[in-house]
Amino acid sequence: MDIQHEIDKDNMLGVIKDSSEQLVAGLELGKDIKLDKRYDAAVLSGMGGSALVGELLQIYLNGQFHTPPHQRRDPSPSYADASAGRQEGTNPVKIYINRSYNLPPESYEPGCLNIISSYSGNTEETLSCLDEALKNNLNCLGIGSGGELADVCREKNIPFVEMPVPSPTFQPRCATGYSFSALLQVFANSGLTTLNAEIFKNAAEKIKADINVFSALGEDVAKKLANKTPVVYAPVQFKALAMIWKIMFNENTKTPAFWNFFPELSHNEMVGFTEPQGPFYFLLLRDKNDHPKNLKRLEITGNIFKEYGIESTVIDIPEGEIVYRIFAALQIGSFTSYHLALNYGIDPTPVEMVEKLKKMLST
């Protein structure tokens, strides 16, 4: 057995390589589910990997239906209006994310759908939100692989998107492609947004075709991160990608990591690296379509950090349709955290500290 398989006992590499297939499979999961009314907003309540889909839906809906002024042929000062730049005839649902035992105020708005997301179906914070929603007769949609969430949804006749469990060790953080496509399909079925299945199929195929490029890039970046703490920065419209990269380092590599976004970070956080109390390495996720001032800001920030003895690498978010951009960038992050885990001799799949906490909470 080679060193890779000695460390990667549950084949996280295979999970990463196959993850693009979830974009098409997820559409099938949601194809027969249609909500019984129209909504203009949704609160997704979930924890850990089960909440990440909400972040990705925000990026997708903003990227699919809004065009920033600097990218328009006829820039308009009316961009402050939420409807500016939106494609004619569309009104995509607004997504809010809730990571708590309780529902936020938005959950109680008349036009709001409460999405209860727990991959295991047994996440206590999420089940608490479901209980609150039921007590207050709020509209719900469940998504998970089973557990108590599935049981309650079936008992209460709540629409439920059933997620697959590819293996006993499959982790919720690895299922975002399934939940992303499934929820968008449900939204499309219910008139909450539009969806072109061909774009999802093309994105999955292109990611698969680019897999070796992404793996090589991730392996190269991982070498630069050796014995350093990763700090991931991204433009504001893709800030969730920086957060998810950070989570990948936490869960796959079992190492601390941090994230932030441009331009806000250059007004405060960067000053904290004047006297860093440890070795850091910056990963700057760049969107070549970003505001010109942000592109300049990113380049200057990297140069300033270099003056202070801190290295950085710029990683371009791949070009293409927004679905491809999101999941290609996540693929690069997955490979980076995976290769860094192997370099440290760490199995990337299990999250023993989390499981220990859950066990202690249940006693």
C-alpha positions in Angstrom: 0.0 0.0 0.0 1.5 3.4 -1.0 1.8 6.2 1.5 -1.2 8.1 0.1 -3.6 5.2 0.8 -1.9 4.5 4.2 -2.9 8.0 5.3 -6.1 8.6 3.3 -7.9 5.6 4.7 -11.4 6.6 3.7 -10.4 7.8 0.2 -11.1 11.5 0.5 -9.2 11.8 -2.8 -11.9 9.8 -4.6 -14.6 12.0 -3.0 -12.9 15.2 -4.2 -12.4 13.8 -7.7 -16.0 12.7 -8.0 -17.6 15.8 -6.4 -18.4 17.6 -9.7 -20.8 14.8 -10.5 -23.0 16.0 -7.6 -24.0 19.1 -9.7 -26.0 16.9 -12.0 -27.1 14.3 -9.5 -28.5 17.1 -7.2 -30.9 18.2 -9.9 -32.4 14.7 -9.9 -32.8 14.8 -6.1 -35.0 17.9 -6.4 -36.8 17.2 -9.6 -40.1 15.9 -8.1 -40.4 18.5 -5.3 -42.5 21.6 -5.8 -43.5 24.1 -3.1 -47.1 24.9 -2.7 -46.7 28.7 -2.7 -44.3 31.4 -3.9 -41.6 32.9 -1.6 -39.4 35.9 -1.9 -36.9 34.8 0.8 -35.6 31.7 2.4 -33.8 31.2 5.7 -31.5 28.2 5.6 -30.9 26.8 9.2 -28.0 24.5 9.4 -24.6 23.9 11.0 -21.2 23.0 9.7 -21.2 21.5 6.2 -25.0 21.6 6.1 -25.0 25.4 6.2 -22.4 25.9 3.5 -25.0 25.5 0.7 -26.6 28.7 1.8 -23.4 30.6 1.2 -23.0 29.1 -2.2 -26.7 29.9 -3.2 -26.0 33.5 -2.3 -23.0 33.7 -4.6 -24.9 31.9 -7.4 -28.1 34.1 -7.2 -26.1 37.3 -7.0 -23.8 36.3 -9.8 -26.6 34.9 -12.0 -29.0 37.8 -11.7 -27.0 40.9 -10.9 -24.3 42.8 -12.9 -22.0 45.2 -11.0 -21.8 48.7 -12.6 -18.2 48.4 -13.8 -19.1 45.3 -15.8 -22.1 46.9 -17.6 -22.0 48.4 -21.0 -23.9 51.4 -19.7 -23.0 51.8 -16.0 -25.8 53.2 -14.0 -25.6 55.0 -10.6 -28.9 53.3 -9.6 -27.0 50.1 -8.5 -27.8 50.9 -4.9 -31.3 49.8 -5.9 -31.5 46.0 -5.3 -33.2 45.6 -8.7 -30.5 47.3 -10.7 -28.6 44.9 -12.9 -31.1 42.1 -12.5 -32.1 40.3 -15.6 -35.4 41.4 -16.9 -38.3 39.2 -15.8 -36.4 37.6 -12.9 -36.8 38.1 -9.1 -34.5 35.5 -7.4 -35.3 34.5 -3.9 -33.2 36.1 -1.2 -31.2 33.7 1.0 -30.4 34.2 4.7 -28.3 31.8 6.7 -29.0 30.8 10.3 -26.4 29.0 12.4 -28.2 28.8 15.8 -30.6 27.0 18.0 -33.2 29.7 17.3 -34.8 31.1 14.2 -33.9 34.7 13.2 -36.6 37.5 12.7 -36.6 36.9 8.9 -38.0 33.4 9.4 -41.3 34.9 10.6 -41.9 37.1 7.5 -45.0 36.0 5.5 -43.0 35.4 2.3 -40.2 33.4 3.9 -39.5 29.7 3.5 -37.6 28.0 6.3 -35.1 25.4 4.9 -34.1 23.0 7.6 -30.7 21.5 6.6 -29.0 18.7 8.4 -27.1 16.1 6.5 -27.3 13.6 9.3 -30.8 14.6 10.2 -29.8 14.7 13.9 -28.0 18.1 14.3 -29.4 19.4 17.6 -29.3 23.1 16.8 -31.1 22.5 13.5 -33.7 20.3 15.0 -34.3 23.0 17.6 -35.0 25.4 14.7 -37.4 22.9 13.1 -39.3 22.6 16.4 -39.6 26.4 16.7 -40.9 26.6 13.1 -43.5 23.9 13.7 -44.7 25.5 16.9 -45.2 28.8 15.0 -46.8 27.2 11.9 -44.0 28.5 9.6 -43.5 27.1 6.1 -40.7 24.6 5.9 -38.6 22.5 3.5 -36.3 19.8 4.9 -33.0 18.5 3.3 -30.8 15.8 4.7 -30.0 12.1 4.5 -32.4 10.8 7.1 -32.5 10.8 10.9 -35.0 12.7 13.0 -35.3 15.4 10.5 -36.6 13.0 7.8 -38.9 11.4 10.3 -40.5 14.6 11.4 -40.9 15.9 7.8 -42.7 12.7 6.8 -44.9 12.8 9.8 -45.8 16.5 9.3 -46.1 16.2 5.5 -43.2 18.7 5.0 -41.4 18.6 1.6 -38.1 16.8 2.1 -35.1 16.5 -0.2 -33.4 13.2 0.6 -29.6 13.3 0.2 -27.5 10.2 -0.7 -24.9 8.7 1.6 -22.2 7.4 -0.7 -20.3 5.7 2.1 -20.4 5.3 5.9 -17.6 7.8 6.3 -18.9 10.4 3.8 -18.7 13.9 5.5 -21.4 16.6 5.3 -18.9 19.1 4.1 -18.4 17.0 1.0 -22.1 17.1 0.0 -22.5 20.8 -1.1 -22.9 19.9 -4.7 -25.8 17.7 -4.0 -27.6 20.2 -1.8 -26.8 23.2 -4.0 -28.3 21.7 -7.2 -31.2 20.0 -5.4 -32.3 23.3 -3.7 -32.0 25.3 -6.9 -34.1 22.6 -8.8 -36.8 22.9 -6.1 -36.7 26.7 -6.4 -37.0 26.4 -10.2 -39.9 24.0 -9.9 -41.6 26.5 -7.7 -41.0 29.6 -9.7 -38.5 31.1 -7.3 -35.7 31.3 -9.8 -34.7 30.1 -13.3 -32.4 27.2 -14.0 -30.6 25.8 -17.0 -29.7 22.2 -16.4 -27.3 22.2 -19.4 -25.1 24.8 -17.6 -24.8 22.5 -14.6 -23.9 19.5 -16.8 -21.3 21.5 -18.7 -19.8 22.8 -15.4 -19.5 19.2 -14.1 -17.9 18.0 -17.3 -15.4 20.9 -17.4 -14.4 20.5 -13.7 -13.8 16.8 -14.4 -11.7 17.7 -17.5 -9.7 20.2 -15.4 -9.2 17.9 -12.4 -5.5 17.2 -13.0 -4.8 21.0 -13.3 -6.6 21.7 -10.1 -4.8 18.9 -8.3 -1.4 20.0 -9.4 -2.2 23.6 -8.4 -3.4 22.4 -5.0 -0.3 20.3 -4.5 2.0 23.2 -5.4 0.2 25.6 -3.0 0.3 23.0 -0.3 4.1 22.9 -0.5 4.2 26.6 0.1 2.0 26.3 3.2 4.2 23.8 5.0 4.4 24.7 8.7 2.5 28.0 8.1 -1.0 29.1 9.0 -3.1 29.7 5.9 -5.0 33.1 5.6 -7.4 33.1 2.7 -8.7 36.4 1.3 -11.3 36.9 -1.5 -13.3 39.7 -3.1 -16.5 40.4 -1.2 -18.7 38.8 -3.8 -16.8 35.5 -3.4 -16.1 35.9 0.4 -17.9 32.6 1.1 -15.2 30.8 -1.0 -12.5 32.1 1.4 -14.6 31.0 4.4 -15.0 27.5 2.9 -11.3 27.2 2.0 -10.6 28.1 5.7 -13.0 25.3 6.8 -11.3 22.9 4.5 -8.0 23.6 6.2 -9.7 23.1 9.6 -11.4 19.9 8.8 -9.2 18.2 6.1 -5.8 19.4 7.3 -6.7 19.7 11.0 -4.9 23.1 11.2 -6.0 26.6 12.2 -6.7 28.9 9.3 -8.3 32.4 8.8 -10.2 34.3 6.2 -11.4 37.7 5.3 -12.5 39.7 2.2 -11.5 42.8 0.1 -11.8 45.7 0.4 -12.8 45.6 4.1 -9.7 43.7 5.4 -7.4 46.4 4.2 -9.0 48.9 6.5 -8.3 46.9 9.6 -7.1 43.2 9.6 -4.0 43.7 7.6 -2.6 46.0 10.4 -2.6 43.0 12.7 0.2 41.4 10.6 2.6 44.2 11.5 3.9 42.1 14.3 2.7 38.5 13.5 3.1 36.1 16.4 3.6 33.1 14.2 4.3 32.0 10.6 1.4 32.9 8.2 0.9 32.5 4.5 -1.6 34.4 2.4 -3.8 32.9 -0.3 -5.3 35.7 -2.4 -8.3 34.5 -4.4 -8.6 36.9 -7.4 -11.6 37.5 -9.6 -10.3 39.1 -12.8 -13.7 40.6 -13.3 -13.6 42.3 -9.9 -13.7 46.1 -9.5 -10.4 47.6 -10.9 -9.7 49.2 -7.5 -10.1 45.9 -5.7 -7.7 44.2 -8.2 -5.1 47.0 -7.5 -5.8 46.7 -3.8 -5.1 42.9 -3.8 -1.8 43.3 -5.7 -0.6 46.1 -3.3 -1.6 44.1 -0.2 0.5 41.2 -1.3 3.5 43.5 -1.9 3.1 45.1 1.5 2.9 41.8 3.3 6.1 40.8 1.5 7.8 43.9 2.9 6.9 42.5 6.3 8.4 39.1 5.5 5.1 37.3 4.9 4.7 35.5 1.6 1.5 35.2 -0.5 0.2 33.4 -3.6 -2.5 34.8 -5.9 -5.0 32.1 -7.1 -7.3 33.1 -9.9 -10.9 32.0 -9.6 -11.4 30.1 -12.9 -13.4 31.8 -15.6 -16.8 30.6 -16.9 -20.4 30.3 -15.9 -21.0 31.1 -12.2 -21.7 27.5 -11.3 -18.4 26.4 -12.8 -16.5 29.3 -11.1 -17.9 28.4 -7.6 -17.2 24.7 -7.7 -13.9 24.9 -9.6 -12.6 27.3 -6.9 -13.8 24.9 -4.3 -12.1 22.0 -6.1 -8.8 23.9 -5.9 -9.3 24.5 -2.2 -10.1 20.8 -1.6 -7.0 19.6 -3.3 -4.8 22.2 -1.5 -6.1 21.1 2.0 -5.9 17.5 1.0 -2.3 17.6 -0.2 -1.4 19.6 2.9 -3.0 16.9 5.1 -0.9 14.2 3.4 2.2 16.3 3.8 1.5 16.4 7.5 0.7 12.7 7.6 -3.0 13.4 8.6 -6.0 11.4 7.4 -8.3 14.2 5.9 -11.6 12.5 6.5 -12.4 12.1 10.2 -13.2 15.0 12.5 -12.5 13.4 15.9 -12.7 16.6 17.9 -16.2 17.3 16.7 -17.3 13.8 17.3 -15.9 13.9 20.8 -17.8 17.2 21.5 -21.1 15.7 20.3 -20.6 12.6 22.5 -20.0 14.7 25.5 -23.0 17.0 24.8 -25.2 13.9 24.6 -24.3 12.5 28.0 
